Amino acid sequence: MHGLEKRSEKILEVLVAEYIATGDPVGSRTLSKIKDIGLSAASIRNIMSDLTESGYITQPHVSAGRVPTDQGYRLYVNGLPGVHETDQNKYSEIESLIKSVGPDVRDLLRQSSLVLAGFSKQAGVVSSGPVVQQTFKTIEFIKVATERILVILISASGFVQTKTIYDEDDIDQHTLETYGRMLTDMLKDLDLHQARERIERELAQEKTHVNAMLAKTLKLGHMMLSQPESREVFIQGQSNILTEPEFSQVEKLSALLTAFEEKSNLLKILDKTLKADGIQIYIGAEHGLQELDSCSIVAYPIRTTDTVVGSIGVVGPKRMNYHRVVPLVYATARILTNVLSRIIERPS
């Protein structure tokens, strides 16, 4: 920790750790009984008074002890040692649980959120990355009924998007397969935003007026790629934090449930992680989502060599055990990244 003299740093560190462990406001008498401090209750009271005045701790009630503020938590978290490795047995257990669901990307993301929730005893959350950043791999057109075509778009990271479209020309399956091969050859290795732009450029060119097959192929592809961007957020373990004392007030509990229900706001926080390097810890108001101002979010980006796959993290009260949660998120992110990399980079 920086910005405080050593005794104050120590008192703040121990106070935050004690509050994380018990959930009860911490008084000078409690701190004076901890051997490592080596200060009298009177000296501790003076230091706590200074920490309160500086905004690192606060007194919720006149007769109560002190609890950390967001500023106090931030100084505490910044003073944590670098991310250390999860022990090998736990790492192997996490890896086994994630791999157990097979190679489907959605299943892997959902399972990872469940694993995080189970090991952290908080809420595990995993988001997929922006669809337009996914790399195009293949597109298929399947005739499912008269004038109805199922379009299946697969990205290099393994995400599958489907859409049923109406086509009055009632194209036969053999021709649809030809259309799929044409588009795949044209768009392979572009991201989906580039793929849509390529189709729009081709449609604007004169050759589409004389080549009916090309024009129809491009129009079908454009119908698929022009759909609104779809994002997924998997949340598991919400009930783990609903019973925490921080959410005993109906207003805070209601706000928390709203945040989990309206995933788009949570997604905005996770998207900050996509552009960052390493573990990101957002404490209280730092993440900018009012409904979660009683929470912290520990998150990590999931990126393979060429693809932004998404973000992974834990949502819990500011009083969460950062010593346990940070390495857990880091380990789970590493395992998920390794598994996804093997899926994405294997030959088609």
Secondary structure, DSSP 8 states (H G I E B T S, - for coil): --SS-HHHHHHHHHHHHHHHHH-S-B-HHHHHT-TTT---HHHHHHHHHHHHHTTSEE-SSTTS-BEE-HHHHHHHHHTS-S-----HHHHHHHHHHHHTT-S-HHHHHHHHHHHHHHHHSSEEEEEE--GGGSBEEEEEEEEEETTEEEEEEEETTS-EEEEEEE-TT---HHHHHHHHHHHHHHHTTSBHHHHHHHHHHHHHSTHHHH-HHHHHHHHHHHHHHTS-----EEEE-THHHHTSGGG-SHHHHHHHHHHHH-HHHHHHHHHHHHTS-S-EEEEGGGG--GGGTTEEEEEEEEE-SS-EEEEEEEEEETTS-HHHHHHHHHHHHHHHHHHHHHHHHS--
